[in-house]
């Protein structure tokens, strides 16, 4: 397929044996409209009419080409956009300067800023996770408190990376949640932690809170038993039925 500007997509063969990574789908119609607007920039009404006629001719010739039969809607989008520009210039009489283009450019800028903010947040979480692992490895977590909203995301990143120091971070967060220290002094942060922290961490915080109310200091064993697999119960010892004699053991030879 090809557009009015001679554009033709390039097909890249898929590598054998390689996992297919999902890609962002290409909006061919949007690409066609953007191409038309770039070409129409500064055109007079007469030039726009001529460009529209040329686009119709190219579209007619491409329809006869089997290789260009499936253009994913780009050809039709280009013709529709040329028609709109011709009508716009016929009404204004001036060179092409379209407010729709400015709106789309503004929307693209908003999307780009949102993507940049998302990447910055990801980098912030990664930096915080690295800081927590450094503190945990040096046994210095107890000297600090969770001071940043988003420490739960850093903890989740450590869990995804299977970092062994996540256990220390779990205990640190549970202690802060139980003591309501750090940013957990805010009730909204404690409520949000219910959906952000895993069940064992919340259960440990509940245990520490209960122990603090009774004035019982928490030992390492008591703080760590939450989430551990319970021991299976012992099977009951067989009991003799009433009236039956228990089997006698043979006498021991001295």
Beta strands, then each sheet from edge to edge (+ up, - down):
end
